[in-house]
Amino acid sequence: MTASTPRRPAHVPLPASLLLGIAQILVWGASFFLLSVLAEPIHRDTGWPLPWIYGALTVSILVSALLSPRANVYIARRRGRRLLIVSGWIIAGGLAIVGAAPNFPVFFAGWCLIGVGMAGALYDPLFTTLGLLYGQAARPAINAVTLVAGFTTTLVWPIQAWMEASMGWRTTCLVYAGVTALVLLPIYLKALPPDGAARTDAPPPSGERSGAALPGTAPAAPLPRADYLLLSLVFSIAAIIMTAVVVQMIVMLQGVGHSATAAIALAALIGPSMVAMRVLTLFLKRLHPTLMALVSAAFVAVGLLLLSASPQAAALGIVCYGIGNGLRALVRGTLPLALLPPAALAPVMGRLSRSSLFCQALTPLACGFVIAHAGAAATLWLLTALAALNLGLTFWLRLRVMRARGVG
């Protein structure tokens, strides 16, 4: 290492973590969550069928899934900050095309471009970048990012709805795209060290020097194939459940007897529950990610069971689900850090992202099909069964990790 080699700090400063959370609010609002507010206005204005409009998002997620391993190649080469900036600009550019689209093919092309940006701009690329830069010291930053970004729908949906009512969906897309493009650059330049920044000279813990695995630290050996498959299944099933809830929860609640107003009010409990749980985890720093994953899966399963079994328990079920889902994003960032050696983090995260994104892309179509042919109640029970399966798989993964590495 030469005297001119830039150094990174030993940990992520809290202001930087909060800035990264704001960046995630912007990119999620410009991509995954956008059509929750704008799909209906787009349909009314253009006459394009709603399935086509939502189908554009599905294809966008598929594009992201195909490209996510390639994005992680750049992260592995220590180009994470550059990737996050450029990917955010690509999302903004795609959103501008969507807003200006004179016909559906151009609208569709804009969403394909957004998918290209999603591959390198959302949680997984950011968490992988932080993991490579800071190792286990990235965990508090990941927690802070998910805490701030937990307010995405709480902030973005009302703002976008107000903008759409005031200036129309096209101007809303163009203005949001411009704000995103302008704000992301200074955030990432301020919050992340330059690409290629060297590690600090602080000595590692003795367990790291000897290659031994410590509780909560990355092991020296590659992840066994069985553990990788379990991890992939756990992440993919959690992504399916999350996507189904985001897209169809209000419809499902109405289908089991709640009014539209009550369904919206119940669904609104998810955000505060997620954020409250993420705040609590700030005081549970020694909780191992495998145990956190188990708690997350358990709360999701209990929440969906309550929703399925009794309409009267819907509020409690929503709160339990929100708690579990609030932990999900944090688990996705911290669990690979505890199971993977640094050299394997980027490529493995790329493959994990691809499988999860494929599942997310197909979930709205599959969930809509089940609701149309079997009803909302059957769909809730199906999601409950998936959540129970995920709980069992997570428990199995934790047992394997404990037996292999002595992690508590």
FENCORQUI-V233268 format. One record per run of one state. SS is the DSSP state (h for helix, s for strand, l for the rest). FROM is the first residue (numbers start at 1). TO is the last residue. If there is no record, write none. Layout:
BEGIN
ss = <SS;SS>
from = <FROM;FROM>
to = <TO;TO>
END
This chain:
BEGIN
ss = <l;s;l;h;l;h;l;h;l;h;l;h;l;h;l;h;l;s;l;h;l;h;l;h;l;h;l;h;l;h;l;h;l;h;l>
from = <1;7;8;14;30;35;47;50;77;80;101;104;122;123;150;152;192;198;199;206;211;225;256;260;268;269;282;289;310;311;340;342;375;376;406>
to = <6;7;13;29;34;46;49;76;79;100;103;121;122;149;151;191;197;198;205;210;224;255;259;267;268;281;288;309;310;339;341;374;375;405;408>
END
